[in-house]
Amino acid sequence: MAKTIQEYKAKHDPLTIIASLEQQLREVNDQLGLESAIKDLLGTTVLDLDRIQAPAWTMTPLKGSAAPGVPTLFLSDLHWGERVDPKQIGGVNSFNLEIARKRLEHTVKTAIYLLKILSPKMEYPGIVVPLGGDMISGNIHDELAATNEINTMPTLLDLYDNLCRAIKLLADTFGKVFIPCVGGNHGRDTKKTWAKDRNYTSFDWLLYQFLARHFADDKRVTFYIPAGSDGLFRIFNTRYLLTHGDQFKAGDSIIGPIGPLFRGNQKKLARQTAVDQSYDVMICGHWHQYIHVERLIVNGSLKGYDEYAFQGNFGFEPPRQALWVTHPRFGINWRMPVLCEQPPEPVEKTSWVSAFAE
């Protein structure tokens, strides 16, 4: 009993508590110092990228403008560096670096083409381009480490070059580009995804920092790279929450990811509402399946169908990325998913009836 009392007093001694708090403070300062050192090395400290500085054109509509709104091209799940062997999936898809470069270029140019159809005079104040993670394949599984076309570092550099060209084209076309960014799970350099320092152990975050540094002197391009796994931004009166989507677990053989996505969205909305940071639409990637419903947008992938999907008997989906327009009054008023490559010529499946028979 006396020993227990002594232990209690020692544990709750004010000097002991103060010493413990001082040690915790030193650890926090050390961590902040490491983070600052990384940003100093990258040259992004002065950019203040983890604090949202949304450009005015995403918040206030231009007076007298006939623009249909602000377009958003969602780029995620590029899986740059991965290889998909068509012989292992019935020939329905193929993927490598050469194909990835062509698909990214096709995606950006097709988005521009579609938006020009919608507004021939291109009366857009700018374009929002969320980067949603899983930008590279990474070596998170033994099979990826063994079959990726090139390793992580050269993959990152190759993607960096291609994204620089893509962002410049969008800036040249639309005048202004706002780029909110979150990391995925494939870019990590840890065995499992960390909750603490999730971004600082991710090559996605490093890629975003390099991109922000490249465009630091280009006033047309604005980056927002939050320190956590979610990013909140607003286009006019529509509030978006950007996340990767790997936090949502367990699908269903019939309804696929709909269950975990809807449950996850409700949990996030409850969390955000409790701290007066509610949102209207959650956008995420990860699932490689394009879904667009009232309060949820899920992106497709640049990679497309692969051996994992084939082995799991998942439904086929072509490589595609989400594109939509947010109007200052009506919210999301146009939805135009972009195919990442030219689709093959249609094959006639029935000959007994056709409304367009020659």
N, C-alpha and C positions, 0 to 999 in steps of 0.2 A: 504493500500500500504506500509506504514511504517513497519507494522508488518511483511509483506511478506519479505521485505528487511532484517529485523532483523533475521528472520528465516533462510534466505539464508546465511547470514554472519555467523550465529552460526553453520550452517551445514557444511560450507566450511572453517571454521576457522582452521588454520594449527594445533593448539594444539588439537582441537577436532578430526581431522583426525588422528593425531599421536596416541592419546589415543585409538581410535577405532582399529587402526592397531596393537597396543600393546596387546589389549584384544584378537584380533583374533590370534595373535602369541601365547599367553598363552594358548588358547583353543587347538591350534594345538599341542603344546608341551605336554599338558595334555593328549591328545589322543595318541600321540606317546609314552608317558610314560606308559599309560594303556596297549597299545599293547606290549611294552617291558616287562612290569610286567607279562603279561600272558605268554609270551614266556619264561621268566625266570622261572616262576613257572613250566612250562612244560619241561624245560631243553633243549629248542630248539633254544635259542638265538644264540649260537655259531655256529649252523649249517647253518645259513644264508639261510634258505630254500626258501625265496621269490625271491632270485636272481638265475637265471638259471646257473647251473654249469654242463652242459651236458657232460657226460663222452666222452673221445676221441674216443671210439669205435663206437659211433653213428655218428661221423663226418668223420672219415678217414677209408677207407676199409683196411683190412689186405692184405699185398702184398702176391701174390701167393695163396690166399685162393680161394677155389672152392665154398664157401658158396653162397647160393642164395640171401643173403642179411640179413637184421636185421628184425626179426619178431616183430609184435606188437599185443598184446592181450589186447583188450579194455574192461575194466570192469566198468560198470555203471548201474544205475537203478536196484540195487540189492533189494531195498525195504525190507531190513532185518527187521523182526519183524511183518510184515503185514500178515494177514490171508486172503486167498481166499477160499470161501466155494464152493465146486464143485456142490452142489445141487442148487445153485443160478445161475449157468451159464451152465446148461445142461451137467454137468459132464466132460467138456472138459479140465479142469485144476484144480489143487489144490495147495495151497501154505501155508506153515507155517515154523517155525524155523527148524524143522527136515528136511523138504524138501529143504530149503535154503542151509543148510550145505552140504547136499548130492549134490545139483546142483553145488555149487561153486567148490567142490572137483572134480566132474565129468568134469566141464568146464576146469579147469586147466590141469587135466590129459589128457583129450581129445586133448587139444591144443598141449601138448607135443607129443602125439601120432601122430597127423597130421604132425607136423613139423619134426618128425623123418622119416615119409614116404617121405617127400620132400627132406630131407638130412639125409640119414641113419647114417652117421658119426657125425651128429649133429655139422656141421661146422658153427656154429653161434657165432659171437663175444659177444653176449648177447641178451637180450630181453627187449623191451619197454612195460611197462604196465600202460597206462593212467588210472587214476581213475576219472570217469566223473560225479560224483555227484549222488544224490538220493540214497546214500548207505544205508540209513535207511528209514523206512516208515514215522516216525515222527507223531506228533499230530496236523498237520496243519488243519485238518478238524474234525468236531465233530464225523463223522462216523468212522474215523481212530482211534481217541482217545477211542472210545467205542469198537472197534473190533480188534485192534492190540493185538497180543498174549501177549506181555509184554510191559512195558513202555520204554521211550526213553533211559534212562541211562543204564539199564541192556541190552537193545538191542545193544547199542554202544559197551559195553564190550564183548558181545558174538561175534559180528562181528569182533572186534579187534583180538580176539583169532584166529578166523578162517582165517582172512587175514594174520596174522603173519605166520601161517602154510603154506598158499598158496605162499606167497612171498619167504619164506625159500626154499620151494620145487623148485620154479623157479630159485632161485639163485644157488641151488645145481645142477640143471640140465643144466643151460645155463652159469653159471659162473658169470655173471653180470646182474643186473636189473636196469633199469632207470624208475622212476615212476613220471611223471608229474601229478598234481592233480588240479581239480577245484571242487567247490561245486555246489550242485543242489538247488532245491527249497523245497524239502520235508524235508531236514534236518534243516530248519530254526527254531529259537525259537521266531520269531516275527509273528504278524498276517499276514503281507504281507512281501514279500521279499524286503529288503532294498537295495537301490543303494549304499548308504554310509555304510561302515562297513558290506558289504554283507557277507564276509567270517567270520568276528568276531562275527556274530550272527548265525553261522551255526554249527551244530554238525558234518557235513562232515569235515569241517576245523579242528575241534578238533580231530576227528578220525585220520586225516592225520598227525597231530602233534604227536599224541601218537605213530603212526607207525614209523615215522621218528626217534623218541626218542628210540624206541625199536631196530632199526637197525643202530643207530648212530655209533656203533663200528664195524659194518660189512661193510668193504670197498667194498664189491661186490654190495651194494645197494645204489643208489643215488636218493634222492627225490628232486622234484621241486614243491613248493607250492606257486604260485604267490599270491600277495595281492589282485588282482582284479578278475574279473569273467572270464577272458580269459588267456590262457597260450600259448606262442609261443615256439616251439622247432623244431629242425631240425634233420632229419636222412639222412646222406650223403647230397645229393643235393635237397632233398624234404623237403619243409618247411610246418610245420603243425600248425594250430591254434586249440587248444582244448578249447571248451566251453560246458556248459551243454545243452543249447538249449531252455531254458524256456523263453528267450527273444523274441522268434519268436511266433507270435500270429496268430490265425484265420486260420483254415484249410478249406478244401473243401470236400463235401460229395463224390465227384467223384475221385479227385486226392489226397485226404488226405493231408499230411503235405508238399507235394512237393512244393506248391506255397510259403508258408511262409518260408520254409527252403532255397529255391533258392533266394528269395528276401533278406532274412536276410544275406545269404552268400555274396551277391553282396554289401550290405551296409557295412558289416564288411570289405570286401576287399577294398572298396573305402576308408574307414576310415584308415585302416592300410597303404594303399599305399600313402595316403596324408602325412604320417609321416615317410615314407621310412621304413616300417615294413611289407612289403607285405608277402603273404604266398601262397602256392600252393593248399593245401587241408585243408578244415575245417572238424573236427571230433566233433561230439556231441552225446548226448543221448536224454533223456527226452520223446521222442515220442514213445518209446517201439516198434519201427518198424525198422527192419534192411534194410538199403538202402546203396548201394555202387555204386556211379557213379564217373565220372572223377575227380571232384573237391570237392566231398562231401562224407563223411562216417557218417551214422547215426546208432547208436547202437540199438540192441534189448534190452531185459530186462531179468533178472534172474527170476523175478516174473511170467512173462507170462500173459496170458489172465485173466482178472478179471471182477468184477461186473460192474465197470465203463465202460469198453470196451463193455461189453454185453449190458448194458443199452443204450449206445450210438450207438449200431448197427455197431461197428467197425469190420473190418475183423479180422479173427482169425490169430494169429501168435504164433508159439511155442516159449518157452523161449530160447533165444540164444544170443551170444556175438560175436562181430566182431574179426576176426583174419586175418592179412595180413602180407606180407613181402615187405620191401623196399630195392631195389637193388641200389648200388651206381651209376650205369649207366642208368638203365631202369626205375627207380622209383618203383612204386607199381607194382609188377609182379606176385603176387599170392594173391588170395582172398579165404579164407576158413572159412566162418561163423561156429561157434562151437555151436552145440546143447547142451543145459545145462543138458540134461538127455537123457537116452537111449530112442529112439522113440519106440512107440508100434509097434507090428507086423502089416504089411500091410494087409488091408482087400481087398479081391478081389471084385471089383465093376462090372466087365463085364466078361462074360465067352464066348462071341461069337468070339473073336479073341485074340491071344497072340503070340508074337514073340518068347516066351520062354516056350511054352506049353510042358509039359512032354509027 
